[in-house]
Amino acid sequence: MNGKTSCGEESQVLPVPRWLTGAEPSALVDYFMRYPPEGFEPFACVTGMPGFWTMFDLLTTADERLLAMIGKIPGNRSLRRWLRWRTCFMGSTVSEYCPLPHGQAEALVQGMFQAWGRKTALLLVKDIPCNAPFLSGDANRLAGQFVDVCKANGFFMVEGQALAWVPIDFADEGAYLARLSASRRRDIRRKLRSRRKVHVETVVTGAPCFAEPAFVEELYAQYLDVYVQSTVHFDLLHPDFFRAVLCDSSLNGRVFLYYREDRLIGYNLCFIHDGMLVDKFIGFRYPMARECNLYFVSWMENLAFARREGLRTYIAGWTDPAVKAALGARFTPTRHAVYVRNPLLRPLLRRIAGRFEPDRQWHGGSNTPQLPD
């Protein structure tokens, strides 16, 4: 990708292969590599597959029972520090799936081993798709072959986060809500009354407003507000990443800006890609965004936009699965492939892998979600 963005700055991001498993513009991964999150050291394998080195808290996705058990251990704070390991990750934190280039699965796995070089205790492949309903047959076949080759080379699999999505196969908002239970419809409609308090503007990436430093700083500050309130703190994205993405008209991005009394109280950055609306980044100004139920308002706005544009799918991301399930989302699973360098630790970590699969219920059909107040 080389060219002048609408914000007036020459793009210097190097071209990369189009990922077969990409659910978003490939340039997002380019920008991730150029402006990595805090503490990340990005690299690329000989196959072009991206990765990064960083410190990783092994308890990041541990279930509540395991966390409670560790909390009762004397000196658990020291133990938590010991459980932070420098790790080699394959993938990125701005792509829905691990970006697998076109090629043979065996070559991809060997390329990972070569890049890793046994320099860390863990080699971890993030977010491998598992029969994703909105990826091509070729993409899902490659992902399946990739998993098989990983297993044959000593990796074990851990269920990843559940990716929420909605097929755009309804005529209007009423038809969409009619699929939900009566109690959920009442709850959602009650929350949507706050739409009277806000107005929304839709701006394309590359628009002149994103050349204004103060405006981009405000957007980044609202992203930070959401990040701080999150229970998982893993990838703090760099301000220059946001600036580059917002200034790139080629990404076909849409920024939904939400105002209350002419004050920006939140936004949602999405991308149109391959017939899908891909929801990527969100920012809120608290407490006003919460008072206006902006999460729920933005959900319905995204669905309405996708329907108007004739898109087939809304990809709603990884976070808040309980809320998204209550809003009518479906879920598709992912897998992480884990390779442990120490052969003595491999059977132990393999045995407790189920303690690190908090989203299994959302694609297992056993959830009964409720909307939060």
Secondary structure by P-SEA (a helix, b strand, c coil): ccccccccccccbbbbcccccccccaaaaaaaaaccccccccccccccccbbbbbbcccccccaaaaaaaaaccaaaaaaaaacccccccccccccccccccccaaaaaaaaaaaacccccbbbbcccccccccccaaaaaaaaaaaaaaaaabbbbbbccbbbbbbccccccccccccccaaaaaaaaaaacccccbbbbbbcccccccccaaaaaaaaaaaaaaaaacccccccccaaaaaaaaaccccbbbbbbbbcccccccbbbbbbccccccccbbbbccaaaaaaaaaaaaaaaaaaaaaaaccccccccccaaaaaaaabbbbbbbbbbbbbccccaaaaaaaaccccccccccccccccccccc
